[in-house]
């Protein structure tokens, strides 16, 4: 059975959840399904991590070292004089000042700057792709009676035999939606009569 994960972040999230699940004491069939799936997800995540590795040449390494030094100098610092990061990025005291310094650095190392920008673009595109992973399905009855929803998330598409009362059902249209559909039908009828 194959499942599709939408983007690299879903692959990494599934890897983390599967790793947690692999540490639990579960029934043999469920443990087997988790182990097989964890192996497949982990392999995909490792390939993604490898693809995210930046190129390494002496010029590129010197460029990155200087860039990191400069960004830390321009970053907002905490009480211990450590640069503050949010969402994987440094908070900058003066973004415009940083842009000027960074552009000067790129001028000094044009090939390394081009490599970095091309690599970042390539990684962004890669992380947006859909990933299809072979998983081992298992029956709903193998799940423990109590289960953490966060751990169950990545497993949902692998579960077969879900009781009908737990399956998602399409809700009946709300009264407002039914009324809107009725108005649309009447308007369509009026247009036909006017055209005829």
Backbone as CSV, one residue per row, in Angstrom:
resi,resn,N_x,N_y,N_z,CA_x,CA_y,CA_z,C_x,C_y,C_z
1,UNK,0.849,-1.166,0.000,0.000,0.000,0.000,0.895,1.229,0.000
2,UNK,0.503,2.238,-0.757,1.278,3.473,-0.822,0.471,4.612,-0.222
3,UNK,1.171,5.500,0.478,0.543,6.721,0.971,1.306,7.896,0.386
4,UNK,0.638,9.041,0.304,1.270,10.242,-0.216,1.420,11.246,0.916
5,UNK,2.626,11.755,1.057,2.897,12.797,2.039,3.147,14.080,1.256
6,UNK,2.445,15.125,1.638,2.499,16.387,0.901,3.613,17.264,1.448
7,UNK,4.777,17.117,0.896,5.898,17.966,1.257,6.864,17.318,2.233
8,UNK,8.074,17.832,2.211,9.130,17.305,3.065,8.815,17.407,4.543
9,UNK,8.100,18.471,4.931,7.774,18.614,6.349,6.876,17.479,6.835
10,UNK,5.974,17.006,5.976,5.136,15.859,6.351,5.982,14.595,6.475
11,UNK,6.999,14.466,5.643,7.896,13.310,5.734,8.612,13.330,7.086
12,UNK,9.142,14.514,7.456,9.854,14.619,8.731,8.912,14.421,9.918
13,UNK,7.684,14.934,9.822,6.706,14.747,10.897,6.345,13.265,11.032
14,UNK,6.148,12.601,9.895,5.828,11.169,9.925,6.995,10.378,10.505
15,UNK,8.211,10.778,10.161,9.377,10.088,10.702,9.410,10.204,12.225
16,UNK,9.161,11.404,12.738,9.159,11.611,14.187,8.082,10.802,14.878
17,UNK,6.882,10.803,14.315,5.776,10.048,14.913,6.048,8.547,14.847
18,UNK,6.583,8.087,13.717,6.871,6.655,13.575,7.971,6.238,14.549
19,UNK,8.940,7.126,14.749,10.018,6.820,15.689,9.455,6.664,17.105
20,UNK,8.528,7.548,17.482,7.879,7.430,18.793,7.075,6.130,18.893
21,UNK,6.347,5.829,17.815,5.524,4.610,17.808,6.403,3.368,17.903
22,UNK,7.572,3.409,17.296,8.434,2.229,17.286,8.956,1.898,18.683
23,UNK,8.851,2.831,19.606,9.306,2.598,20.981,8.208,2.022,21.886
24,UNK,6.971,2.018,21.403,5.854,1.524,22.217,5.765,0.008,22.158
25,UNK,5.203,-0.544,23.200,4.959,-1.979,23.247,3.587,-2.232,22.622
26,UNK,3.577,-2.845,21.452,2.347,-3.050,20.697,2.203,-4.523,20.311
27,UNK,1.018,-4.878,19.807,0.803,-6.234,19.317,1.769,-6.507,18.170
28,UNK,2.112,-7.767,17.978,3.138,-8.146,16.995,2.825,-7.640,15.594
29,UNK,1.595,-7.802,15.120,1.256,-7.379,13.762,1.379,-5.865,13.611
30,UNK,0.957,-5.136,14.630,1.053,-3.690,14.575,2.521,-3.259,14.657
31,UNK,3.286,-3.902,15.509,4.717,-3.602,15.621,5.416,-3.824,14.281
32,UNK,5.053,-4.900,13.602,5.636,-5.205,12.297,5.287,-4.101,11.289
33,UNK,4.011,-3.707,11.251,3.571,-2.662,10.323,4.295,-1.349,10.615
34,UNK,4.423,-1.019,11.874,5.114,0.219,12.269,6.585,0.138,11.860
35,UNK,7.230,-0.976,12.136,8.657,-1.129,11.829,8.921,-1.005,10.327
36,UNK,8.082,-1.669,9.506,8.263,-1.597,8.050,8.045,-0.178,7.536
37,UNK,7.020,0.451,8.044,6.708,1.802,7.596,7.762,2.787,8.091
38,UNK,8.193,2.634,9.330,9.221,3.520,9.880,10.487,3.441,9.039
39,UNK,10.852,2.245,8.640,12.050,2.076,7.819,11.908,2.832,6.489
40,UNK,10.740,2.724,5.852,10.522,3.399,4.563,10.508,4.918,4.730
41,UNK,9.831,5.401,5.767,9.751,6.845,6.006,11.129,7.395,6.382
42,UNK,11.856,6.657,7.208,13.185,7.097,7.637,14.130,7.203,6.432
43,UNK,14.043,6.256,5.527,14.900,6.273,4.335,14.589,7.520,3.489
44,UNK,13.303,7.833,3.332,12.907,9.020,2.568,13.406,10.291,3.266
45,UNK,13.262,10.337,4.588,13.714,11.504,5.353,15.231,11.668,5.256
46,UNK,15.957,10.571,5.290,17.422,10.643,5.170,17.831,11.170,3.794
47,UNK,17.118,10.744,2.764,17.401,11.258,1.414,17.136,12.766,1.348
48,UNK,16.059,13.212,1.995,15.763,14.642,2.019,16.843,15.419,2.769
49,UNK,17.269,14.891,3.910,18.323,15.572,4.677,19.611,15.662,3.863
50,UNK,19.918,14.596,3.144,21.122,14.591,2.311,21.003,15.633,1.201
51,UNK,19.834,15.738,0.597,19.622,16.715,-0.475,19.696,18.146,0.052
52,UNK,19.397,18.340,1.332,19.445,19.678,1.919,20.866,20.126,2.255
53,UNK,21.797,19.201,2.252,23.181,19.562,2.580,23.707,20.559,1.559
54,UNK,24.331,21.596,2.065,24.859,22.623,1.190,26.115,22.122,0.487
55,UNK,26.353,22.639,-0.713,27.573,22.256,-1.421,28.800,22.683,-0.614
56,UNK,29.902,22.026,-0.833,31.102,22.357,-0.074,32.294,22.513,-1.014
57,UNK,32.689,23.767,-1.189,33.918,24.110,-1.900,34.629,25.119,-1.014
58,UNK,35.913,25.306,-1.168,36.610,26.284,-0.327,35.976,27.687,-0.396
59,UNK,35.616,28.137,-1.605,35.008,29.472,-1.743,33.638,29.517,-1.074
60,UNK,32.854,28.478,-1.297,31.510,28.432,-0.711,31.596,28.384,0.809
61,UNK,32.492,27.576,1.341,32.657,27.479,2.791,33.094,28.818,3.389
62,UNK,34.002,29.530,2.719,34.457,30.843,3.195,33.302,31.845,3.165
63,UNK,32.501,31.794,2.094,31.335,32.666,1.972,30.358,32.405,3.119
64,UNK,30.042,31.137,3.378,29.091,30.794,4.428,29.606,31.187,5.808
65,UNK,30.887,30.975,6.039,31.482,31.329,7.324,31.375,32.838,7.564
66,UNK,31.699,33.617,6.544,31.618,35.082,6.653,30.166,35.534,6.800
67,UNK,29.266,34.911,6.046,27.833,35.252,6.121,27.296,35.007,7.528
68,UNK,27.639,33.857,8.098,27.170,33.520,9.442,27.728,34.498,10.476
69,UNK,28.990,34.843,10.326,29.621,35.804,11.248,28.899,37.151,11.168
70,UNK,28.621,37.612,9.947,27.947,38.897,9.759,26.505,38.885,10.268
71,UNK,25.789,37.796,9.994,24.395,37.752,10.425,24.323,37.731,11.953
72,UNK,25.250,37.054,12.601,25.271,37.053,14.070,25.581,38.442,14.617
73,UNK,26.438,39.198,13.917,26.739,40.576,14.332,25.513,41.471,14.211
74,UNK,24.667,41.211,13.218,23.490,42.050,12.973,22.227,41.518,13.646
75,UNK,22.337,40.431,14.363,21.167,39.815,14.994,20.838,40.473,16.331
76,UNK,19.573,40.405,16.695,19.131,40.822,18.023,19.700,39.801,19.004
77,UNK,20.191,40.272,20.137,20.821,39.372,21.114,19.971,39.275,22.376
78,UNK,20.074,38.127,23.040,19.378,37.952,24.313,20.250,38.468,25.458
79,UNK,19.833,38.219,26.707,20.561,38.707,27.888,21.968,38.137,27.980
80,UNK,22.167,36.965,27.420,23.497,36.328,27.454,24.341,36.692,26.237
81,UNK,23.852,37.679,25.464,24.534,38.144,24.256,24.576,37.068,23.160
82,UNK,23.542,36.219,23.134,23.419,35.184,22.105,22.387,35.637,21.072
83,UNK,22.654,35.415,19.774,21.689,35.794,18.737,20.364,35.046,18.926
84,UNK,19.268,35.754,18.701,17.934,35.176,18.858,17.445,34.689,17.499
85,UNK,16.941,33.465,17.492,16.400,32.885,16.255,14.905,32.645,16.425
86,UNK,14.152,32.825,15.328,12.726,32.506,15.279,12.459,31.789,13.969
87,UNK,11.877,30.625,14.050,11.536,29.881,12.833,12.745,29.555,11.974
88,UNK,13.891,29.311,12.608,15.089,28.946,11.867,15.853,30.129,11.290
89,UNK,15.394,31.354,11.564,16.060,32.555,11.050,16.452,33.468,12.210
90,UNK,17.554,34.172,12.041,17.981,35.135,13.049,17.086,36.370,12.986
91,UNK,16.742,36.909,14.146,16.048,38.190,14.195,17.096,39.274,13.984
92,UNK,16.840,40.186,13.084,17.824,41.209,12.736,17.466,42.549,13.378
93,UNK,18.495,43.240,13.887,18.304,44.568,14.478,17.872,45.556,13.408
94,UNK,18.545,45.494,12.274,18.320,46.444,11.189,18.315,45.673,9.865
95,UNK,17.151,45.193,9.444,17.090,44.401,8.208,17.664,45.133,6.984
96,UNK,17.450,46.441,6.887,17.986,47.187,5.742,19.511,47.238,5.798
97,UNK,20.055,47.455,6.996,21.505,47.457,7.169,22.098,46.102,6.841
98,UNK,21.403,45.045,7.268,21.853,43.684,6.966,21.863,43.445,5.457
99,UNK,20.822,43.915,4.778,20.728,43.713,3.323,21.914,44.364,2.617
100,UNK,22.304,45.542,3.062,23.445,46.239,2.461,24.736,45.439,2.659
101,UNK,24.957,44.972,3.892,26.160,44.197,4.205,26.162,42.877,3.430
102,UNK,25.003,42.235,3.378,24.898,40.942,2.699,25.128,41.090,1.192
103,UNK,24.578,42.144,0.603,24.789,42.375,-0.840,26.261,42.613,-1.141
104,UNK,26.951,43.309,-0.243,28.394,43.524,-0.423,29.136,42.188,-0.362
105,UNK,28.735,41.326,0.562,29.361,40.004,0.676,29.125,39.193,-0.597
106,UNK,27.910,39.262,-1.126,27.603,38.526,-2.366,28.436,39.049,-3.535
107,UNK,28.729,40.330,-3.529,29.564,40.913,-4.578,30.997,40.377,-4.484
108,UNK,31.459,40.151,-3.255,32.809,39.621,-3.050,32.919,38.148,-3.431
109,UNK,31.812,37.411,-3.293,31.791,35.966,-3.564,30.624,35.636,-4.512
110,UNK,30.653,36.127,-5.753,29.490,35.952,-6.628,29.160,34.493,-6.939
111,UNK,30.172,33.679,-7.163,29.902,32.272,-7.507,29.307,31.530,-6.314
112,UNK,29.833,31.761,-5.135,29.315,31.104,-3.925,27.887,31.574,-3.638
113,UNK,27.623,32.877,-3.838,26.267,33.407,-3.622,25.291,32.774,-4.612
114,UNK,25.729,32.641,-5.867,24.875,32.001,-6.879,24.593,30.548,-6.514
115,UNK,25.631,29.829,-6.058,25.456,28.427,-5.646,24.457,28.319,-4.491
116,UNK,24.599,29.217,-3.512,23.709,29.169,-2.361,22.259,29.427,-2.770
117,UNK,22.051,30.441,-3.588,20.691,30.768,-4.020,20.081,29.641,-4.842
118,UNK,20.871,29.034,-5.719,20.380,27.911,-6.530,20.054,26.717,-5.641
119,UNK,20.906,26.477,-4.665,20.673,25.354,-3.749,19.411,25.586,-2.920
120,UNK,19.253,26.795,-2.389,18.064,27.103,-1.583,16.793,26.961,-2.403
121,UNK,16.823,27.422,-3.654,15.661,27.300,-4.539,15.346,25.825,-4.794
122,UNK,16.370,25.051,-5.050,16.208,23.624,-5.310,15.612,22.904,-4.092
123,UNK,16.089,23.241,-2.912,15.590,22.612,-1.682,14.131,22.998,-1.443
124,UNK,13.790,24.273,-1.655,12.397,24.708,-1.479,11.461,23.926,-2.400
125,UNK,11.876,23.764,-3.659,11.063,23.004,-4.611,10.936,21.544,-4.172
126,UNK,12.035,20.981,-3.725,12.025,19.596,-3.268,11.087,19.413,-2.082
127,UNK,11.133,20.348,-1.143,10.324,20.235,0.071,8.829,20.392,-0.203
128,UNK,8.465,20.951,-1.361,7.054,21.117,-1.717,6.494,19.896,-2.451
129,UNK,7.364,19.009,-2.903,6.916,17.852,-3.681,6.059,16.920,-2.840
130,UNK,5.324,16.090,-3.542,4.545,15.041,-2.890,5.400,13.780,-2.893
131,UNK,5.436,13.099,-1.761,6.257,11.902,-1.623,5.349,10.687,-1.443
132,UNK,5.599,9.676,-2.260,4.817,8.446,-2.190,5.675,7.393,-1.495
133,UNK,5.129,6.832,-0.420,5.902,5.896,0.393,5.127,4.591,0.543
134,UNK,5.844,3.489,0.357,5.272,2.156,0.564,5.132,1.906,2.052
135,UNK,3.918,1.594,2.489,3.683,1.310,3.905,3.016,-0.047,4.063
136,UNK,3.015,-0.533,5.271,2.375,-1.803,5.594,1.072,-1.494,6.320
137,UNK,-0.065,-1.795,5.680,-1.369,-1.527,6.291,-1.629,-2.491,7.438
138,UNK,-2.500,-2.073,8.360,-2.896,-2.954,9.464,-4.351,-2.691,9.811
139,UNK,-4.955,-3.647,10.478,-6.369,-3.574,10.819,-6.578,-2.717,12.062
140,UNK,-7.677,-1.992,12.061,-8.045,-1.102,13.162,-8.042,-1.832,14.512
141,UNK,-8.466,-3.092,14.494,-8.564,-3.853,15.745,-7.215,-4.076,16.428
142,UNK,-6.108,-3.862,15.706,-4.784,-4.042,16.305,-4.365,-2.857,17.174
143,UNK,-5.065,-1.731,17.019,-4.700,-0.554,17.810,-5.040,-0.775,19.283
144,UNK,-4.211,-0.232,20.173,-4.546,-0.309,21.596,-5.828,0.487,21.865
145,UNK,-6.488,0.198,22.970,-7.723,0.907,23.310,-7.476,2.398,23.507
146,UNK,-6.322,2.743,24.062,-5.987,4.149,24.259,-4.779,4.482,23.394
147,UNK,-4.886,5.594,22.690,-3.858,5.949,21.735,-3.767,7.463,21.655
148,UNK,-2.575,8.010,21.611,-2.391,9.455,21.496,-2.726,9.889,20.075
149,UNK,-3.616,10.867,19.924,-3.976,11.330,18.584,-2.775,11.782,17.763
150,UNK,-1.797,12.442,18.398,-0.621,12.916,17.655,0.155,11.750,17.062
151,UNK,0.220,10.649,17.782,0.937,9.475,17.285,0.123,8.763,16.213
152,UNK,-1.176,8.865,16.294,-2.045,8.180,15.335,-2.077,8.899,13.984
153,UNK,-1.842,10.204,13.978,-1.936,11.006,12.753,-1.275,10.394,11.536
154,UNK,0.020,10.087,11.586,0.684,9.537,10.401,0.214,8.141,10.036
155,UNK,-0.476,7.473,10.948,-0.913,6.106,10.685,-2.281,6.023,10.015
156,UNK,-3.031,7.110,10.056,-4.428,7.083,9.613,-4.603,6.441,8.242
157,UNK,-3.755,6.786,7.288,-3.911,6.248,5.937,-3.504,4.782,5.822
158,UNK,-2.906,4.228,6.865,-2.465,2.828,6.850,-3.498,1.892,7.468
159,UNK,-4.495,2.455,8.124,-5.452,1.652,8.885,-6.596,1.198,7.982
160,UNK,-6.866,-0.097,8.017,-8.013,-0.656,7.298,-8.994,-1.193,8.325
161,UNK,-10.236,-1.382,7.920,-11.233,-1.964,8.814,-11.720,-1.014,9.886
162,UNK,-11.731,0.287,9.579,-12.223,1.274,10.547,-13.736,1.118,10.646
163,UNK,-14.270,0.995,11.863,-15.722,0.848,12.015,-16.470,2.024,11.374
164,UNK,-17.640,1.716,10.811,-18.420,2.731,10.102,-18.722,3.954,10.951
165,UNK,-18.982,3.757,12.226,-19.338,4.902,13.067,-18.150,5.842,13.316
166,UNK,-16.932,5.439,12.962,-15.765,6.297,13.122,-15.298,6.912,11.806
167,UNK,-15.811,6.381,10.690,-15.382,6.887,9.386,-15.997,8.253,9.142
168,UNK,-15.265,9.083,8.395,-15.768,10.408,8.055,-16.934,10.249,7.103
169,UNK,-18.015,10.936,7.428,-19.163,10.948,6.538,-19.343,12.366,6.042
170,UNK,-19.808,12.483,4.817,-20.057,13.807,4.281,-21.286,14.362,4.969
171,UNK,-21.136,15.524,5.569,-22.243,16.149,6.275,-23.335,16.549,5.296
172,UNK,-24.565,16.546,5.811,-25.672,17.051,5.019,-25.465,18.543,4.841
173,UNK,-25.849,19.083,3.705,-25.682,20.526,3.527,-26.462,21.288,4.592
174,UNK,-25.894,22.353,5.093,-26.574,23.172,6.084,-27.789,23.814,5.438
175,UNK,-28.733,24.272,6.256,-29.950,24.874,5.718,-29.622,26.050,4.811
176,UNK,-28.617,26.854,5.194,-28.232,27.999,4.360,-27.752,27.523,2.995
177,UNK,-26.987,26.432,2.959,-26.492,25.902,1.695,-27.653,25.390,0.851
178,UNK,-28.621,24.706,1.488,-29.778,24.199,0.759,-30.587,25.350,0.179
179,UNK,-30.732,26.417,0.970,-31.469,27.590,0.508,-30.738,28.241,-0.671
180,UNK,-29.413,28.340,-0.598,-28.625,28.925,-1.688,-28.768,28.088,-2.952
181,UNK,-28.764,26.750,-2.812,-28.934,25.877,-3.976,-30.310,26.063,-4.600
182,UNK,-31.335,26.238,-3.774,-32.696,26.444,-4.265,-32.781,27.757,-5.051
183,UNK,-32.150,28.808,-4.542,-32.138,30.100,-5.234,-31.420,29.970,-6.573
184,UNK,-30.273,29.255,-6.575,-29.532,29.041,-7.822,-30.393,28.324,-8.859
185,UNK,-31.160,27.309,-8.421,-32.022,26.573,-9.352,-33.103,27.496,-9.925
186,UNK,-33.694,28.338,-9.082,-34.740,29.262,-9.549,-34.167,30.265,-10.547
187,UNK,-32.968,30.801,-10.221,-32.347,31.762,-11.139,-32.029,31.113,-12.473
188,UNK,-31.547,29.891,-12.442,-31.241,29.177,-13.681,-32.516,28.967,-14.494
189,UNK,-33.613,28.655,-13.821,-34.887,28.479,-14.506,-35.369,29.771,-15.148
190,UNK,-35.210,30.900,-14.427,-35.618,32.210,-14.975,-34.808,32.567,-16.209
191,UNK,-33.497,32.282,-16.205,-32.636,32.573,-17.346,-33.073,31.786,-18.571
192,UNK,-33.472,30.515,-18.342,-33.900,29.670,-19.458,-35.177,30.236,-20.081
193,UNK,-36.129,30.656,-19.216,-37.391,31.189,-19.728,-37.176,32.472,-20.514
194,UNK,-36.261,33.338,-20.016,-35.987,34.612,-20.723,-35.297,34.354,-22.052
195,UNK,-34.420,33.340,-22.084,-33.695,33.027,-23.323,-34.621,32.419,-24.349
196,UNK,-35.678,31.710,-23.897,-36.552,30.980,-24.811,-37.597,31.849,-25.344
